[in-house]
Amino acid sequence: MDQKVRVRYAPSPTGYLHIGNAQSALFNYLFARHFNGTMVLRIEDTDTKRNVNAGEESQRENLHWLGIDWDEGPNKPNPKYAPYRQSERNEQGIYHKYIQELLDKGYAYKDYSTPEELEEMRERQRANGEAPHYDGRWYGRSEEDQKAAEAQGLKPTIRFHFPEDHEYEWDDIARGHVSFNSDNLGGDFIIEKSDGMPTYNFAVVVDDHSMEITHVLRGADHISNTPKQMAIYEALGWDHPTFCHIPLIFNPKTRKKLSKRDKDTLQFINEYKKHGYLPEAIFNFIAFLGWSPVGEREIYSPEELIKVYDPDRMSKAPAYFDQKKMDWMNAQYIKDMDVEELTKRTMDWVNDGEIDEAKNLQSVPADELKVLLAKTIHVHQRDVNTLMDIAKHAWDYYTVLDQQFDYSQLVDDDKFDNAEVVAVLNGLKDKIANGGDDEDFYSQAIKEVGKDTGIKGRNLYFPLNLAFTGSTSAPQIYEIMAIYSKDTDIELLDRMIAAF
């Protein structure tokens, strides 16, 4: 790419990092890193009524957890472009000087319409079957009219005036050639509110221009904002950046945009962290929401994704959120991770955790927990999807003596002879009472019990699975026996012997 790339991720601190926001941040990050450019974090906090406490901090923390970093922002200011919060930029008068320029040139005007008048206008338009639009009632009004309105104590908004029948068009990286006619954009729109705060569509233009942003990658729900912003670029005589409208994320069940009402899908990045997903797996998964590399491969490290990223392979179609695919991808990362590293990750998740599965294990002494988790991972690394799954298994093993197993599933099964079941249980009890307590010993002991009793297959293993896990279906039972102490193994055998 000929020009020095500068992109930006510009969240509003009105909530926590949603997966749709993370998608935009990630594609900006890949774009900047692939082209050796600069990524800017800008905080668009002009909607003061909707801003939430710690909203900005949460955005930064969750981006960092995902592995997304930036080169400039509130915590990394470049004096040439700072400040990076719109509220601070507004205090410095950065926006209003351009508002005044548009007023002076006749591209903008003051509107003294009251909320009641605007609502009456909308109701009339609805009654007439018209599309909602501002009717331009204050465009061209005299200075006397304006003074009269101000004498009544009315504070104006500033509106941008669209030229009639004007085409706003651009070549979008993801969507190709896009065109809007000014007559279909809802009429003249507000660029400064009555409290002096700039609106989104105006502030974003001033910021992108003054910060020398070369490419704007954002969700496709912003595509209707783009012609309004292009109108401001034209009026101020500025070149607009290259746009890329990223496909929206859809719910595959409703076939509609993923919304906060979709309770069957985790919506926020901190929820994935809480539920024990790995950041590199989420990074990988989100990268495939609206983009794909050449070939069939699906597992990529962040460094590999940066290398293969090609913006021309952005999709036009919506990206469907596949929870099973996400779980599968997270499971692949877990399977490929070194046991020591996975144990450390799970320990950290337990210590940081906010849900019950983590809080339960916080009661286990650290040294004991580390051993318990390592043994649990040894058994279950191939069959879990998340760190939370590991924690659930570990807690079950830790509290096994507090549980009540249902032995009736074999007692009442005529395929199993009670005397044979007891023979297997007693045979194993005798061997481990007088032997070792590691995995190899238990494996050999089970084989010897089968040989001694002549019992094999399901008639040998189902009773043992039930004795040590409460289920007839279990992983290699000698591995689970090694998680427990020898005394616990004997106690579990005694309980089932008593039941038979």
KEBA-421853 format. One line per field, with one value per residue (C-alpha): x, y, z; residue in one letter. Coordinates in pm, whole numbers. Each point is the difference from the previous one (the first is absolute). Example, Ala and Ser with C-alpha at 12.3 -4.5 7.8 and 13.67 -1.06 7.14 Angstrom:
2
x: (1230:137)
y: (-450:344)
z: (780:-66)
guvex: (A:S)
***
This chain:
500
x: (0:144:-126:87:-300:-181:-316:-203:-228:-235:-235:-254:34:-372:50:243:188:-264:103:-103:228:278:-46:55:300:156:-29:150:281:67:-9:246:241:-12:86:247:-230:-128:-305:-169:-235:-243:-274:-326:-157:-222:-320:47:-341:78:364:54:253:316:-131:326:212:-201:52:377:26:-200:187:327:-135:-83:353:-92:224:19:274:-176:-279:-83:274:244:-45:175:9:-69:-344:-96:-231:-176:-325:-266:-115:351:21:-332:126:289:-244:128:-350:-169:246:-104:-367:53:173:-301:-234:207:2:-376:33:-153:-268:-160:-321:-219:-267:-126:-25:-379:9:226:-224:-306:188:83:-357:-131:250:-102:-366:77:203:319:348:121:202:77:-201:257:-228:287:217:31:-188:80:220:-310:-167:311:14:-367:53:294:-206:-236:295:32:344:67:143:222:-108:193:-184:2:19:-291:37:369:174:237:198:309:180:-32:263:-263:-310:134:-153:-260:-217:-262:-210:-28:-379:-30:202:-270:46:244:162:129:375:3:-248:-154:245:294:99:75:-195:165:-21:175:260:116:80:200:186:78:126:207:146:85:-195:50:-242:-323:-100:-329:-325:-239:-265:195:-43:-296:216:272:-176:-73:365:105:-221:198:331:-109:-126:329:207:161:78:-184:175:-48:-300:-52:-335:47:-280:-233:-18:-334:-175:-32:-336:-176:199:16:276:132:-160:10:-335:167:47:134:319:265:6:300:369:22:-263:226:284:-223:-113:354:61:356:72:193:-292:-248:239:15:-377:-87:248:-217:-318:-16:338:184:350:82:-40:-188:219:-180:245:239:207:-39:341:-106:-326:191:218:-280:-255:-130:-271:-116:-132:-248:-351:-311:-235:-88:218:-196:100:57:34:92:279:130:-3:175:266:60:29:269:210:-45:102:314:112:280:-143:210:-118:-363:25:133:-278:-262:156:-7:-361:-97:175:-156:-336:-334:-228:-76:216:303:-103:-42:363:125:-56:264:357:212:256:-273:-203:294:46:-375:-30:305:-141:-344:147:196:-332:-227:212:-137:-369:-53:-92:88:198:-332:-52:337:-102:-330:177:261:-269:-185:320:81:-347:-56:-57:-274:-196:-264:40:-298:108:-346:90:202:-177:-322:167:-46:301:222:25:25:246:228:-18:99:280:147:-30:145:278:112:-34:232:263:12:-12:329:160:88:-210:106:-155:218:-67:-377:1:185:-221:-317:146:91:-352:-145:239:-62:-381:-37:-214:77:-134:-299:-62:344:10:-361:5:337:-116:-307:201:241:-210:-367:-44:49:161:338:351:277:-101:353:86:-292:98:341:-166:-137:201:24:-230:-264:25:-61:-286:-172:39:-140:-307:-87:74:-248:-263:32)
y: (0:335:223:-36:-184:152:-168:51:-190:254:-145:186:-68:-73:-367:-288:-152:-176:-268:231:274:-255:-101:361:42:-324:80:344:-167:-257:273:222:-280:-160:328:116:289:174:-95:278:-46:291:32:143:111:287:-187:90:-129:-355:-22:-258:0:-192:-43:124:-201:-313:50:28:-298:-231:107:-77:-338:-82:92:324:299:348:249:321:75:163:-203:39:357:139:379:54:-163:9:11:-327:45:196:172:142:94:181:195:122:134:-235:-72:333:186:-226:42:372:-48:-193:270:271:-187:-61:-380:5:195:43:-186:123:-269:-124:-373:35:154:-275:-271:162:4:-372:-92:184:-177:-339:82:87:-315:200:-112:190:307:349:241:283:245:212:-5:352:167:363:141:160:-340:-135:294:-45:-367:83:262:-283:-179:-262:-149:-112:-317:33:-192:-84:84:-264:115:-132:-314:-46:-338:-108:-301:-193:-327:-210:-267:-251:107:138:315:165:301:206:291:300:9:-339:71:126:371:245:-155:135:49:186:-48:288:-59:64:-366:-123:-298:-324:59:334:-72:-320:190:268:-261:-230:294:163:-336:-78:-326:-170:-294:-31:-360:-19:-197:-3:160:324:-3:240:244:6:224:255:-2:28:306:165:-103:164:317:45:-81:-309:-338:-286:-318:-340:-175:-366:-98:-326:-259:-1:-304:-183:-253:-317:-85:334:92:352:216:-139:202:17:-181:-315:-161:-328:174:163:363:158:-84:5:-278:-219:71:-87:-327:-121:64:65:347:-135:-228:289:212:-280:-50:368:36:-243:204:180:-100:-315:-82:-208:-374:-218:52:151:8:297:178:381:36:-230:190:328:-152:-152:280:128:270:-92:-325:181:-133:191:-251:-1:-206:-266:-63:-374:-86:-361:124:228:-285:-228:261:65:-376:-20:258:-188:-329:153:178:-128:-152:230:309:-118:-63:354:147:-189:108:363:-40:-143:286:265:-174:150:-299:-289:-255:218:109:-362:-81:316:-188:-261:76:123:-283:-261:173:5:-378:-62:208:-161:-347:104:148:-322:-188:248:216:-179:33:350:321:262:60:-5:-360:-88:174:-189:-334:102:104:-328:-191:221:-47:-361:-122:262:-141:-272:-236:-182:-365:-122:40:-323:-162:-9:-93:-371:10:23:-273:150:-263:78:371:-56:-232:270:267:-217:-123:353:113:-275:84:377:-45:-187:179:332:305:118:-33:-286:-204:50:-93:-323:-75:23:-236:-249:17:-78:-294:-128:17:-85:313:237:277:198:-243:94:370:119:-85:174:306:21:-45:283:249:-76:-79:-318:210:153:61:-245:-90:-66:365:121:-234:170:339:-121:-105:-374:40:168:-278:-262:202:23:-374:-72:216:-189:-339:89:93:-344)
z: (0:-110:283:368:145:298:129:313:234:155:264:207:374:21:83:2:-293:-209:-247:-287:133:43:-363:-114:231:-120:-372:59:194:-276:-265:188:84:-346:-171:270:78:312:204:197:296:16:261:-138:326:-112:97:365:113:-116:111:276:280:-93:-357:-153:243:-78:-373:46:237:-225:-313:175:116:-363:-105:-177:67:-151:-79:100:242:334:168:-293:-122:-303:53:-370:28:369:184:-82:192:-186:319:45:-366:31:304:-216:-261:-272:-134:34:-220:-288:94:-34:-335:-133:133:-166:-332:9:28:349:181:341:77:287:-31:336:80:-10:-348:-130:146:-160:-333:32:91:-305:-224:144:-57:-363:-53:-54:96:307:-97:119:-212:-6:178:133:-311:-140:286:65:271:152:35:171:244:78:79:224:177:96:161:-275:-59:-357:-139:-306:-310:-314:-321:-274:-361:-206:-215:76:-17:273:-117:93:-69:310:72:109:-194:-328:-150:224:-80:187:-124:231:-46:177:314:235:-54:158:307:329:29:333:282:192:286:-234:-28:-355:-131:-104:-375:28:269:-170:-321:180:204:-292:-207:276:106:-365:0:-338:32:197:76:187:15:-294:223:-50:-377:12:200:-262:-258:274:96:-363:-33:280:-157:-325:169:188:-310:149:-157:163:119:-163:152:83:147:185:-20:298:226:-30:220:-211:162:-53:-314:144:143:329:277:377:4:-136:341:-142:-116:217:-111:170:-4:381:3:-213:239:297:-159:-62:-368:-115:-146:-299:-88:17:-210:-259:2:-40:-287:-197:56:-333:-140:-100:-124:-305:62:248:306:299:292:-14:261:14:-165:-284:-47:-27:-269:-213:49:-334:18:-350:150:223:-51:-107:160:371:230:187:359:51:369:-79:-225:275:252:-247:-69:369:53:-269:181:327:-161:-150:317:222:322:218:-187:4:375:51:-216:198:331:-113:-115:340:184:-222:-43:80:-54:235:-181:71:349:109:-76:170:326:-93:125:-291:0:23:-270:-241:36:-28:-317:-163:64:-121:-318:-57:-2:-178:-230:-307:89:147:-177:263:316:182:-112:154:322:15:-32:259:249:-51:79:298:153:-107:355:47:-294:-2:-296:-144:9:-100:-366:33:297:-205:-330:-72:-235:307:260:349:114:-295:72:362:-107:-224:271:276:-225:-85:362:117:-260:62:378:-21:-296:-157:-80:-345:-341:-120:312:-27:-367:71:302:-210:-261:273:149:-340:-38:354:-29:-368:-37:-287:-223:122:287:134:-77:50:374:42:-193:221:320:-71:-202:60:-370:-200:-274:89:-135:86:354:123:-82:212:285:2:56:335:303:64:303:-217:-260:270:151:-340:-54:348:-67:-316:156:277:-260:-161)
guvex: (M:D:Q:K:V:R:V:R:Y:A:P:S:P:T:G:Y:L:H:I:G:N:A:Q:S:A:L:F:N:Y:L:F:A:R:H:F:N:G:T:M:V:L:R:I:E:D:T:D:T:K:R:N:V:N:A:G:E:E:S:Q:R:E:N:L:H:W:L:G:I:D:W:D:E:G:P:N:K:P:N:P:K:Y:A:P:Y:R:Q:S:E:R:N:E:Q:G:I:Y:H:K:Y:I:Q:E:L:L:D:K:G:Y:A:Y:K:D:Y:S:T:P:E:E:L:E:E:M:R:E:R:Q:R:A:N:G:E:A:P:H:Y:D:G:R:W:Y:G:R:S:E:E:D:Q:K:A:A:E:A:Q:G:L:K:P:T:I:R:F:H:F:P:E:D:H:E:Y:E:W:D:D:I:A:R:G:H:V:S:F:N:S:D:N:L:G:G:D:F:I:I:E:K:S:D:G:M:P:T:Y:N:F:A:V:V:V:D:D:H:S:M:E:I:T:H:V:L:R:G:A:D:H:I:S:N:T:P:K:Q:M:A:I:Y:E:A:L:G:W:D:H:P:T:F:C:H:I:P:L:I:F:N:P:K:T:R:K:K:L:S:K:R:D:K:D:T:L:Q:F:I:N:E:Y:K:K:H:G:Y:L:P:E:A:I:F:N:F:I:A:F:L:G:W:S:P:V:G:E:R:E:I:Y:S:P:E:E:L:I:K:V:Y:D:P:D:R:M:S:K:A:P:A:Y:F:D:Q:K:K:M:D:W:M:N:A:Q:Y:I:K:D:M:D:V:E:E:L:T:K:R:T:M:D:W:V:N:D:G:E:I:D:E:A:K:N:L:Q:S:V:P:A:D:E:L:K:V:L:L:A:K:T:I:H:V:H:Q:R:D:V:N:T:L:M:D:I:A:K:H:A:W:D:Y:Y:T:V:L:D:Q:Q:F:D:Y:S:Q:L:V:D:D:D:K:F:D:N:A:E:V:V:A:V:L:N:G:L:K:D:K:I:A:N:G:G:D:D:E:D:F:Y:S:Q:A:I:K:E:V:G:K:D:T:G:I:K:G:R:N:L:Y:F:P:L:N:L:A:F:T:G:S:T:S:A:P:Q:I:Y:E:I:M:A:I:Y:S:K:D:T:D:I:E:L:L:D:R:M:I:A:A:F)
***
